Amino acid sequence: MSQQQLQQLSQELQEIQEQIEALETNVQSIQQEKTEVDEAIEALETLESGSTVQMPIGGGAYLRATIEDIDEAIVDLGADYAAEFEEDDAIEALENKKENLDDRIDEVNEEIAELETESEELEQQAQQLQQQAMQQQMQQQMGGGPESDE
C-alpha cells in the first residue's frame, strides 16, 4: 500500500511542478508586457512632434514614420478597448497599467509560493513513507534471519 501512496505523491508532485512552470511562464509574459509599457512611457517622455520613429506593421516588419502630434496618444485599456489621451494623461494611464501588472505578478508569485510549500510537504511525506518501507524491509530481513537458523 505504501508503494501506491508513493506513486500517488509522485504524481501530485509532478502536477504541482507543471502548475509552477505554467505560472512562471505567466510571470515572464507579464514582465514582458511591463517592459513594453516602460518603453511606451519612455517614448512619450522623450519623443517630440516631428520625430522619426520605426513603426511596427506586423510580422517583424517596420516602417519609418514621422510623429505628427506627440500631445495625443492612444492607449490600450484592455478588453479590446483603447482611449485617446493627452501626453501626461497617457503616461498616467500607462503607469496605472504598470501598477496593475505589478499586482498581477505579486498574485502569481504568491500562488507559486503556496504551490512550492505544498510540494515540500508532499516531498516530506514521500520521504517518510520511503523510510517506513525501508524499516519494514529491515525488520523482515532481521526477523527472517533467526527463524531460518532454528
C-alpha positions in Angstrom: 0.0 0.0 0.0 2.9 2.4 0.7 4.2 1.9 -2.9 0.7 3.0 -4.1 0.9 6.1 -1.8 4.4 6.9 -3.1 3.2 6.7 -6.7 0.2 9.0 -5.8 2.5 11.5 -4.1 4.9 11.4 -7.1 2.0 12.1 -9.4 0.8 15.0 -7.3 4.3 16.4 -7.1 4.6 16.3 -10.9 1.2 18.1 -11.3 2.3 20.8 -8.9 5.6 21.2 -10.7 3.7 21.6 -14.0 1.5 24.3 -12.4 4.5 26.1 -11.1 6.1 26.1 -14.5 2.9 27.4 -16.1 2.7 30.2 -13.5 6.4 31.1 -14.0 5.7 31.4 -17.7 2.8 33.6 -16.9 5.1 35.9 -14.8 7.5 36.1 -17.7 4.7 37.1 -20.0 3.5 39.8 -17.6 7.1 41.0 -17.2 7.4 41.3 -21.0 4.2 43.4 -21.0 5.6 45.6 -18.3 8.8 46.1 -20.3 6.7 47.2 -23.2 4.7 49.7 -21.0 8.0 51.1 -19.7 9.2 51.6 -23.3 6.0 53.3 -24.2 6.3 55.7 -21.2 9.9 56.4 -22.2 8.9 57.1 -25.8 6.1 59.5 -24.6 8.5 61.3 -22.3 11.4 61.7 -24.8 9.9 61.9 -28.3 8.7 65.2 -29.8 6.3 66.1 -32.6 8.2 65.8 -35.9 10.4 62.9 -34.6 11.0 60.0 -36.9 10.4 56.5 -35.5 10.3 52.9 -36.6 6.7 51.8 -36.5 5.9 48.1 -36.4 3.4 46.9 -39.0 3.4 43.2 -38.0 5.4 40.2 -39.0 8.6 41.7 -37.7 8.4 44.5 -40.3 8.8 48.2 -39.6 8.2 51.5 -41.5 9.7 54.9 -40.8 7.1 57.3 -39.6 7.0 60.9 -38.5 5.1 61.8 -35.4 2.6 64.5 -36.2 1.4 65.2 -32.7 3.0 63.7 -29.6 0.4 65.5 -27.4 -2.2 62.9 -28.2 -1.7 59.2 -27.7 -4.0 56.2 -27.9 -3.5 53.8 -25.0 -4.8 50.2 -24.8 -7.1 49.9 -21.8 -7.6 46.2 -22.0 -10.6 44.1 -23.0 -10.2 45.4 -26.6 -10.7 49.0 -25.6 -8.4 51.9 -26.2 -8.7 55.6 -25.5 -7.1 58.8 -26.7 -5.2 60.8 -24.1 -3.1 63.9 -23.9 0.6 63.1 -23.3 0.5 63.5 -19.5 -2.7 61.5 -19.1 -1.4 58.8 -21.4 1.7 58.5 -19.2 -0.6 58.3 -16.1 -2.7 55.6 -17.8 0.4 53.6 -18.6 1.7 54.0 -15.0 -1.6 52.7 -13.7 -1.4 49.8 -16.2 2.2 49.1 -14.9 0.9 49.0 -11.3 -1.8 46.5 -12.2 0.8 44.4 -13.9 2.9 44.5 -10.7 -0.1 43.4 -8.7 -0.7 40.5 -11.0 2.9 39.5 -10.7 2.7 39.6 -6.9 -0.5 37.5 -7.0 1.1 34.9 -9.3 4.2 34.8 -7.2 2.1 34.1 -4.1 0.4 31.2 -5.9 3.9 29.9 -6.8 5.0 30.1 -3.2 1.9 28.3 -2.0 2.5 25.5 -4.5 6.1 25.3 -3.5 5.1 24.9 0.1 2.6 22.2 -0.8 5.3 20.5 -2.9 7.8 20.5 0.0 5.1 19.0 2.3 4.4 16.2 -0.2 8.2 15.5 -0.6 8.4 15.1 3.2 5.5 12.7 3.2 7.2 10.7 0.4 10.5 10.6 2.4 8.7 9.4 5.5 6.9 6.6 3.5 10.2 5.6 2.0 11.8 5.4 5.4 8.9 3.4 6.8 9.2 1.0 3.9 13.0 0.6 4.4 12.4 0.0 8.2 9.8 -2.7 7.4 12.2 -4.4 5.0 15.0 -4.3 7.5 12.7 -5.7 10.2 11.5 -8.5 7.9 15.1 -9.4 7.0 16.2 -9.3 10.6 13.2 -11.2 11.7 13.6 -13.8 9.0 17.2 -14.5 9.9 16.9 -16.1 13.3 13.9 -18.2 12.3 15.9 -19.8 9.4 18.7 -20.7 11.9 16.5 -22.9 14.0 
